[in-house]
Amino acid sequence: MRGRGRADRPIIGRVFLTISTTGTPTSPATDLGFLLHKHPDNAQRFATAQGTAHVFYPEATPERCTAALLLEVDPVALVRRGKGKGRGGTPDAALAQYVNDRPYAASSLLAVALSTVFKSALRGVCNARPERAAAPLPLRIELPAVPARGGAELVRKVFDPLGWTTVDVAPIALDEHFPAWGESRYVRLVLEGELRLADALRQLYVLLPVLDDAKHYWVAPDEVDKLLRAGTGWLADHPEQKLITSRYLARRWGLTRQAMDRLELVRLAEAEGLEVDAVDNAVDETTDTEEKPVPLAEQRREAILAVLRGCGARRVLDLGCGQGQLAQALLKEPRFTGIVGVDVSVRALTIAARRLGLERMGERQAARVQLLQGSLAYTDKRLTGYDAAVLSEVIEHVDLPRLPALEYAVFRSARPRTVIVTTPNVEYNVRWETLPAGQVRHGDHRFEWTREEFRSWAGTVADRDGYRVEFVPVGPDDPEVGPPTQMAVFTREEAGAAGTKEVTEA
C-alpha cells in the first residue's frame, strides 16, 4: 500500500501533549490561554515544517484549564523533504525512513513544533498577564508516548532536579497482550509541580530530543545558542549537564565542548552575581541602560579588515578559516576580488559554505571566493601569489613542535606580501574573574602567550624570513596587562629592511 490508507489518504501520525493548570477566584485557570497566546474558545491549526499542529482546550473553566497540542505528521512527506534522518543527521536504512516512530512519539518533532506554536510563551512574554507569566503556576503536563533511550531511570534523572514535585514515568509494554515480551523504549510521562510556564516549555524543548537521543534535522552550530537560551536558569547547574548537552547536540563533540565551556562560564558568573557573555570568554557587566560592548570577535574582524584595507590587499588567504565569519565579512567589500578560505576540517568548511551561501551565489560573486581543505603544517602551491594572509586565532591551536612547519608553509612557501596573525594575550585573562586561574580560554588551545613571548616569536620570524613586523592591540588596552587580543602585522620587504615596530592603536 506504500503508506496509503483508505481513499488514498496518507497515514498520519499523531503526537500529543497536554498542559493543565488550576485556578483561584482571583487567578482563573483560563489565564493559561493568555500565557500560551491561544484562546480557549477556538481550535486553531498551524502549519509547521513537521506537519500540521492543532491547539485546542478539552476543558476551560476558572477552576481548571487544559491546553492540548496535537501534531499530525505525514512520515512519507517527512522523508521526501529530506528530514527522515536518524541520529546526528545520518540516514537510516531505506525501510526505516518510512517505518519509524517519528510521527507517533514525542521527540524532536514535537520540540520544534512547541517552539513554533508557543514561541512567545517559551520566551515568557505575555503583555496581557505579565504577572502570571512571571509567577509559578500549578502545572500538570502529560505525554502519552515519549521515546527514552535509557529508560524510566534516565527520565527521572533529567527531570527530578528541575523542581517538579511529581515525575511519574510509566514504561509502555511492547504488547499489552504479551507481557513476556517485556517493555518497549517508550514511557508515559506526567509532570506535576509549580513552575513558570516558560521554564516548563523550555525544559521540554531541550529534553524531548535528549530522551530520544536523536534529532530529525541537521544540527548546525547555532544549536549551541538555542540550547543555552532554552537552558537559561537550569542547565548550567544540572547534574546531568554533560549528558543533556551531548545528546541535544547529536554527540557532535566540537559543539558539545563549546557549549560546556560556555555553560561553565555562566555557572561561575552566576555564582559571582554577574552576567556572562560566553563569546570570547568576556564578562558582560553592563546594565540595561548601558550600551553593551562590541564582542571581541567582532573587534578582531574589524581590526583585520582595517589592516587589509590599509595595505591595499585584493587577494586574501583566510588560513584556518573555521566557519567562514571573516570570509563572509570580506565578501561584503568589492575591493577584495579573491578570497580563499583554508581549513583542515571538512565539517567546518561545510558550515562555512552554508554561511556564505555558495550554492545560491551568482557566478560573478562565486568567482571571488573559494574554500579549500588543507593543513597549515604542509606547503601548498595553491596558496602562492596572494597579497595577504590572515591567521586569526589559529597559532594557539597548533602544538608548539609543529609551529615551525606552519611558519615555513606561510612565510617561506606561500610568502604573501602581508601576513596578519592574532592570538590571545594570556596576561589579560586575569581581567575575567570567571576564568579560573591558569585555565586557557578554550579547551583546544595548546598554549597562550604573554605579550613578550608573542613579540619574541614574531620578531624571530620577521628577521629570519625578510618581513617587517608591527604590533597592534585589539580590544581595550589595559595599562597593566595589555589588550585581550594581540595582533602582529608582517610586511614583506627587501633583504636588510626587516625589523619591528610598535603601533599603539588598532
N, C-alpha and C positions, 0 to 999 in steps of 0.2 A: 504493500500500500504506500510505501515511500513517504511515511509521515503524514498521510492524509486520512481523514475520518469521513463520516457521512457527509453527503452533499459536497464532497471535495473541500471541506473546511480544514484548515491546518490544525494540528493537535497543539493546543495551547497549554503551557504550564502555568500554574498559579502559585505565587509566593505571597504569604500572608503575615501580617503583623498588626497587633492591636496595642493601643496606648490608652490606658484608663486612668481617671483621677476622680476623687470625691471632693465635695464642696461643703460650704457652710452658708448660713443665711447672708453673711457679708461678702463671701467669696464663692460664688456659684461655680460648680464644676464645669459649666458650659464656657467658662473663660478659656478652656482648652482650645476652643475654636479660634479665639483671638490670638493665642500664642502660636498656633500652627498656621494662622492666616488662611483657614479653611472654614467656611460657615457650616455649622451643624445641620442646617436645613437643606443643604444642597449636596448631591452626589456629583463629584467632579472627576473629569478624566484629564490625563496629562500624557502627551507623547514624550517618551524618553528614548534614549539610544538602545535601551534594553527591551522595549515593548511599550505597552500601554499601562499606565499607573492609574488606579482608581482610589479616591479618598471618599469615605462615607462614614456615617456615625450610626452604628447599631443601636446606641442609646444616647440620649442627650437630655438630661434633666438637671435641675440645680443641685441635686444630691449626688448624681453620678453621671459621668460622661465618658464615652469610649469612641476613639477615632480609629478607623481601620485603614490600612494601606494594603491594597491588593495589586500585585504586579503580574500582568499577563505577558508571558514571554513565548515567542514562537521559536523553538530550537533550530528549525531549519533556516529561518531568516537570520538567526544569530550567526550560524556558521557561514552563510552566504555573504554576510557583511564583514567576514574576516575576524569575528570575535570568538569563534569556537576553539579556544586555546586552553591549554592546561597550565600547570604551574609555571610561573615565570615567563609566559608567552610562548612556550614550546608546544607545537601542535600535538594533539592526541592522535591516536590511531584513527583511521578513517571512520570506522563504525562508532567509536567513542565520541566523535564530533557530533553525531546525531542522537546517540543514546547516552545521555549523561544526566546528572542531577541539577544542572544549572537552572532549568526552568521550574524546578519544584522545591528547592531548598533555599533557605535564607543565607545567601553567600554574598560575594562582592556585587552581584547584580542588584540585590536589594539595597546594599550600602550606597551604591551610586544613585539609585532611584531616590533614596532618602535625601541625599544631598541636592537632588534636583527639585523634588516636590516640596521639601521642607527647608529650603535654603535659608530663609530669614529666621526660622525657628532654630536652626543649627547655630546661627550667629547670635542668638539671644536677643533679637531685635523685635520689639512689639510696642509701637507708639501708642496703641490704644490701651494697653495694660502694662506699662513698663515695670510697675512694682511687682506684678505677678511673674513677669519674665525673669526678674532678678531674684525671686524668692524660691526656696524649695517647695515642691508640690508632693502630695502623696500620690505616687505613681505605681501603676502595675502594667508591665509590658509582657506580652505573650507572643511567642514564636512557636508555631506547631512543629516545625521541622528545621533544625539547624545542623549542618554538617560539622562534625567535631573530630578532627584528626588529633587524637589524644584523649578522647572520651569525656565522660562527665567530670572526671577529676580535673582535666585541663580547663573546662568551662568554669568551674568553681575557682580555680587558681587565678583566672584573669578577671573575674567579676567580683569576687569576695572583697578585695582591697578597695573597692570603689564606692563604698558607702551604702550598698544595698543591704537592707535588713534580712531579706529572703532571696536566696538564689536557688530556685527549685529546678533541678535538672533530672529529667526522666529519660533514660535510654529507650530508644524505639527498637522493638524486636524486628529481626529480618522478616519474619512472617508470624503473625499472632496465632495462626493455626498450627504452627510447628515450632513450639518453644525450644525444642532441642537444637534448632539451628543457631540459637544464640542472638546476640544483639547486633544491630547494624551500627554504622558510624554516625548515626543521626540521633539527636536528642530533642525533646520538647523542653523549651526553656521559658521559665516565668521569673521575672524580676520584680521585686516589691521594695519600696523604700521612699524616703523623702529626698529628692534631688531636684535641682533646677532642670527644667525640660531640656534646655540647650545642652547641658552636661550629659544627660542620658542619651540624647541623639548622637552626640559626638562619640560617646563610647561605642555605640552600636556601629557607627560609620567605620571606626577603626577595627573593632574586634570581630565583626562578622567575617570579613575575609581572612582575619588571623586564625579563627577557629577552623575555617575551611582549608587554610594553608594553600590557597590558590587564588589567582585573580584571572578574570576573563579578558583583561585588556593589558596592553604593554605597559610596563612600569618604567616611566620616564623619571629623570632627576627631579622634576617638580613635585613628585610624590613625597619627597622628603619634607617640603614646605607644607603640603597638605597634612601630613602626619603630625608635624609639630603644631600646626594650627588647631587640629582636632584634638590633640593630646594636651593642650594647654590646661594646666591646673591639676593634672592627674598622672600623666605618663612619666614625667621626669623622676617621680618618687615611686613608681610602681615596681614591686619586687620582681615581676616578670617582664621588665622593660626590654631586655635583650631579645627574648623570645618574640614579644609583640612586634618590635621593630624589625627583626629579621623576617618574620613571616609577612608582615604588611608590605615590605619592600621585596617580596618574592625571592628572598635569600640572595639578593644581589649585594655582595659583601661590600663593595665600594660605597654604595648608597647607605647601607646599614651602618658602616663605620662613621660616615659623615653625620648621620642622624644621631648616633650615640654620642659623638663628640659635642654636638650642639646641645643635646639634652643634658649632658654633664655641666656645660656652662650655665644652662638655665637653672639647674638644681643648685649650683654653687651661688649663683647670683641671687636666687630667691632666698637662700639661707642668709645672705647679707642684706636683704631688703632692697635689692637693685633689680632693674630690668636689663635683660641681656640681648644684644644683637649678636647672634652666633656667627654671622658672616664676618670672616677675618678675625674672629675671637675678640671683637670690640664690644665694650660695655656701653650701653645706651643709658645715660643718666639724665637725659633731658626730660623736662616736664611737658605736659600737654600744650602749654603756652609758648614753649621754646621751639625754635626751628631745629629739626633733627639734623645731625651732621651727615655729610655726604659719606656713604660707605667707603671704606678704604680701597676696596676692589675698584670702585669707580674712579677714585682719585688716582689710582695707579694707572688705569687705562688712559685717563686724560693726560697724565704726565708723559706717558709713552707717545701718545698721539702728538703732543706738543713738540717733542724731540723729532719725531718723524717729519712733521711739517717743517720744522726749522732747518733740518738738514737737506730738504728738497727730495727726499726719497719718493720714488714712484713704484718700485717693485720691492715688495716686502715679504720676508720669511717670518712666519709665526711658529717658532720652534717649541714643541711641547704645547701645542695649541689647545689641548683639552677639549672642552665642549664648544669652542668657537666664539667665545664672547668678544675677544679682541678682533678676530676676523670679521665679525658682524659689524663692529664699530668702524673698521677700515673700509668696508663696503659702502658705508654711507657717504664717504668722501670721494668724489670722482678723481681727485688728484692721484689716488692710489690705483694704478692701472693693472698691477699684477700682484695678487695676494696668494701666498701658498702657506697652508697650514699643515704642519707635520706633527704626528704623534705616534707613539708605539702602540697605543690601544685602539683596536678596531672599533670597540664599543664607543669610545669617546668620539671617534671620527664619525660614526653613525649618528650620534646625537648632534654633533656639530653640523652635519649635513642637513638634519631636520631643522635645526635652529636657523640656518642660513636659507632654507627653502630651496635647495639646489634643484630638486625635481620640478619645481614650479617656475624656476628662474628663466627669463628670456635669454636668447643666445648671446646678446651683447653683454649682459651682466654676467652670465656664466663664464664668458671668456676671461673675466677678470680674476676669478678665484678657482683654486684647486686644493684638494685635500689629499695628502699623501701619508701612507703608513711608512714609518721608518724609525730607526733608533739613532739617537744623537751620539751614541758611542762609536758609530761607524761612519766613515767618509761616504758621501753620496753625491755623485756627479750631477744629480738633478737639482742640487741646491747651489750651484755656482752661478755667478753672473747677476746677483741681486744687489740692490742698492743698500738694503738694511736687513738686519736680522734681529728678532726680539726673543729673548728668553725670559719670560715673565713668570717669576716664582717657579723656576724649573730646577736650578742647580742644586737646591737643598734637597731634592728628591733623588739625587744621584749619590751612590756610595762614593766616599772620598777616593778610594783607589781607582775608580773609573772616571774621575773628573778629568784627568789628563787626556783621556781618549775623547771626551767631549770638547775640550779645548782645541785639540788637533783638528777635529772634524769641522768646527765652526771657524776658528781663527786662521787656520793654515790651509784647509781644504776648500771650504765654501768661500771664505775670505770676503765677505761683503764690505762695502765702504764704511758702514756704520753698524755697530753691534750694541744693543741695549740689553742690559742684564739687571733684573730686580730680584731682591731676596729679602727675607725678614731680617730685622735688626734685633738680635736676641736681647740686647740691653734694654729695649723698650718694653719687654714682657712684664717687667715689674709694675708698669703703669696699669696693667689689667689685673685687678685684685682677684678676679675669679679664676685666673690661670694659676694653678699650683706652681710653687717654686720649683725650678728645674725641669718643668714639663714644656715640651716644644708645642708649637701652635697647631700642628697637625700630626696625626699618628704616623704618616708616611715620611715625615721629614727625617733625613739621615743626619742632618746637622743644622744648626742655626748659628750664624757668625756674628761676632761683635763688629763694630764699625772698623776697628783696627785690622781685624782678621780679613774682612772683605776688601779693604783698601790694599792690604798687603798682597792678597791673591790677584786682584785686578791689576795692580802695578806691575807685578811679575809677568802676567800675561801680556800686558801692553808693551813692556820693554822687550820681551822676547820675540813678539810677533809683529812689531812695527806699527803699533797703534798709539794714539794719544788718548788718555782716559780722563773724563771729568766725572765728579761725583755729585749727584742731585738728591736732596732729601724729598721723600714723598710722604705726605701727611704732616701732622703737626710736629714741628721740630723742637722737641723738648730740650731746654738748655743743659740738662744734666745727662739724659740718656739718648738724645738724638731722636730721629723720626722713626715711626713704626716700620717703614719700608725704606731700604737704601737702594739707590739706582746708580749704576755705572754706565756711562755712555762712551764707548770706544769708537774712535775715528781713525781710519787707516791713513797713514802719512808715509812720505818718502823715508828712506833709511836715514837714521840720525835725527829724526824730528819727533821721536816718541817722548812721552812724558806724562805727568799727571797734573790735574787742575781741579780746584775745588769750586763748586757752584753753590751758592747759599740759598737759592730759591728754585723751586720746580717750575 
